[in-house]
């Protein structure tokens, strides 16, 4: 399943996420990494020094998604600024510059 605007595909299916009881806000392109992380956390009684490699891989995936969204937003802002600048150049001022003197 492809997510529009993202380079990462959805690997985990809805059925797998429901079965693993992944909360809805966490059902993104990194959910396939969250499922084994949560299993490890339950098996290790949520000890913070356990499951470090799984947590690191999951957090790196989430970081990459955030960076990708930020880059997309920056491109949108640049396109809007360019569009605004092109509209601004073609307008006629309501008050002539000589009237302000």
C-alpha positions as CSV (number, residue, x, y, z in Angstrom):
1,X,0.0,0.0,0.0
2,X,1.4,3.4,-1.0
3,X,0.9,6.6,1.0
4,X,0.6,9.7,-1.2
5,X,3.5,12.1,-0.8
6,X,5.8,9.7,1.0
7,X,8.8,7.7,-0.2
8,X,8.2,5.0,2.4
9,X,5.6,2.3,1.7
10,X,3.2,0.9,4.2
11,X,4.5,-2.5,5.1
12,X,2.2,-3.5,8.0
13,X,-1.4,-4.2,7.0
14,X,-4.4,-2.9,8.9
15,X,-5.1,-6.5,10.2
16,X,-1.6,-6.8,11.6
17,X,-1.8,-3.5,13.3
18,X,-5.2,-4.3,14.8
19,X,-4.0,-7.7,15.9
20,X,-0.9,-6.1,17.6
21,X,-3.2,-3.4,19.1
22,X,-1.1,-0.6,17.7
23,X,-2.8,2.7,18.7
24,X,-4.3,4.6,15.7
25,X,-2.0,7.6,15.9
26,X,1.0,5.3,15.5
27,X,-0.3,3.5,12.4
28,X,2.1,5.1,9.9
29,X,4.9,3.9,7.6
30,X,6.9,2.8,10.7
31,X,4.2,0.6,12.3
32,X,5.9,-2.5,11.0
33,X,8.9,-1.6,13.3
34,X,6.7,-0.7,16.2
35,X,5.0,-4.2,16.4
36,X,8.2,-6.1,17.2
37,X,9.4,-3.2,19.5
38,X,6.2,-3.5,21.6
39,X,6.5,-7.3,21.7
40,X,10.0,-6.9,23.0
41,X,8.9,-4.3,25.5
42,X,6.2,-6.6,26.9
43,X,8.6,-9.6,27.0
44,X,11.2,-7.5,28.9
45,X,8.8,-5.8,31.3
46,X,9.5,-2.4,29.8
47,X,13.0,-2.2,31.1
48,X,14.6,0.9,29.5
49,X,17.9,-0.7,28.7
50,X,16.3,-3.6,26.9
51,X,15.1,-3.5,23.2
52,X,17.5,-0.7,22.4
53,X,18.2,-1.8,18.9
54,X,14.5,-2.1,18.1
55,X,13.8,1.3,19.6
56,X,16.6,2.9,17.7
57,X,15.4,1.5,14.4
58,X,11.9,2.6,15.0
59,X,12.9,6.1,16.2
60,X,15.1,6.5,13.1
61,X,12.2,5.6,10.8
62,X,10.0,8.2,12.6
63,X,12.7,10.8,12.3
64,X,13.1,10.2,8.6
65,X,9.3,10.6,8.2
66,X,9.4,13.9,10.0
67,X,12.3,15.2,8.0
68,X,10.5,14.2,4.8
69,X,7.4,16.1,5.8
70,X,9.4,19.1,6.7
71,X,11.1,19.1,3.3
72,X,7.7,18.8,1.6
73,X,6.4,21.7,3.6
74,X,9.4,23.8,2.8
75,X,8.9,23.2,-0.9
76,X,5.2,24.2,-0.6
77,X,6.2,27.4,1.2
78,X,8.7,28.3,-1.5
79,X,6.2,27.7,-4.2
80,X,3.6,29.9,-2.5
81,X,6.2,32.6,-2.0
82,X,7.1,32.5,-5.6
83,X,3.5,32.6,-6.6
84,X,2.8,35.5,-4.3
85,X,5.9,37.4,-5.6
86,X,4.7,36.9,-9.2
87,X,1.2,38.3,-8.3
88,X,2.8,41.2,-6.5
89,X,4.9,42.4,-9.5
90,X,1.9,42.6,-11.8
91,X,-0.3,44.8,-9.7
92,X,-0.8,48.6,-10.0
93,X,-0.4,50.5,-6.7
94,X,-3.5,52.2,-5.4
95,X,-1.6,55.2,-4.1
96,X,1.1,56.7,-6.4
97,X,4.5,57.1,-4.8
98,X,4.5,60.8,-5.4
99,X,1.4,61.3,-3.2
100,X,3.2,60.0,-0.2
101,X,5.9,62.7,-0.4
